[in-house]
Structures are given as C-alpha cells and as structure tokens.
Amino acid sequence: MLAFIIPLKSAKVSSSWDYVCKLFERCLKSTCHQTNPDFRVIVVCNEKPDIEFHHPHVHYLQVEFSAPEENNRIASGLADKGRKVLSGLIEAQKFAPTHTMSVDADDCVSNRLAEYISQHPKDNGWFFQKGYKYLNNTAFLYIKRREFYRQTGTANILRYDLNDIPDQPEFNRGCGYYLFHINHQDLKGKMAKQGTPLKPLPFPGAVYVVGSGENMSANEKNLSFSFLNRKRLTPKLAHEFSLYAV
C-alpha cells in the first residue's frame, strides 16, 4: 500500500490562503484519483484547508508548529516542510504502508502510482526520471525526460522501512535535521550509497506546477520552457493527472 504525505503550508505565510486551498484541492483530487484503491493520503497542516473535496482515504494531521519566519523564509520554510513530512511518516505507521511518497501541495501525480506499487511491494523504491513541468493555467505541459527528481519534491517513492525516521523524533530543529526528508535531489544517490538503490519509475509520475506564486523553491521563478518539449494538455493527460485550471 502506498501512503502519500502532503505537507501543507500555513495560512500565516500564504500570499492567498484561498488560492493555496484551491491548489491543494486540485493536488488532493489528483492524489486520490488512483486506479487502485490501496492507498492513503496523510495531510499535515497547521490549519485544515477549506475545500469541498472529501475522500475516505484522506486523513488530516493538524500540528501546532510555529509558522516559518518571514525574515528567514527559505530555511525556516524547509524546516517546516521537513517536520511535517516526518510527522506524516510517523502517522503513516497506522496504515502499514509498503511505500511512502511526499507530494508538494500544489503538484499533481499520475493515477497509476498505487497500482504500480501494488505490483512491486518489496522493491526499495523509485525516483522519477521523467515528469512534466506545467505553467499554471496554460494549455501545455513540458516533458522533462531526465532528472525530473531534481526539480520538485514530488519525485520519489521509498519503501517505508527505508525512511530515516529517528527513534526519538524532534520537531523543533533547523532544516539540517530534516535533510533526508526534504533533499529530494539527493535521495537517489544516498540510497545507492547505502546499498538500497532506487529504480527509475518507468513512466512520468508527476506534474511539477510552477507560476502559482506560492512555491518557495527557486524553480518557481524559472519559467523558461523549451518548445521542443512542449505537449498539449490533452483530455487523456488531464484525466491521468487530474490537472485543470485553478
């Protein structure tokens, strides 16, 4: 069983909490649109989002972590994400997942993930070599054929027992304490070095959404796209990723 962990930013640090909720609702619909029902979604949040979509496999874990500091937005934002992912991984124990996946709250995922994981319950996990980049509310996707996992946190699936969960987790540390959970670009190399290598997912697994104004990554401002990699957002792709205008 695959457990998706979605860390949601606080309303206190959102430019528009209403818009953050709309982006999250699209992400949640996408995550729950799996062809195989053997999955769970754990949303870790300060404030429960105001959305209309509900699903029996979604579980909210509300936390009381301090909001990121405005004068140290990147580092404190990463620490906030890390402690929320770690909290979600610990909460996931209740559902005995074979694998877990962190999902950024404005991205979308393929509806084939849960089915694929159900067919490979003992594998170490997968990194997303391929994926799509999407400028929010446009009519095109841009395929990233190599090293998609370096672009976004929505890009790795790991067998549950391989998660680096401390025996006595702490939730008031700086971002360095949570590097295993937030450095998505390093996970492939780290797992190979410790003798539990990940495989490339054999299909594009996610859509990295940019241009929303609510992403703290430096890639949020990298809005250059190659025409050669452009694909129209067809009904088939929109269905697979539950991608629609917000």
Buried (B, 14 or more C-beta within 10 A) or exposed (E): BBBBBBBBBBBEBBEEBEBBBBBBBBBBBBBBBBEBEBBBBBBBBBBEBEEEEEEEBBBBBEBEBEBBEEEEEEEBBBBBBBBBBBBBBBBBEEBEBBBBBBBBBBBBBBBBBBBBBBEBEEBBBBBBBBBBBBBBEEEBBBBBEEBBBBBBBBBBBBBBEBBEBEEEBEBEEEBEBBEBBBBBBEBBEBBEEEEBEBBBBEBBBBBBBBBBBBBBBEBBEEEEBEEEBEEEBEEEBBEBBBBEEB
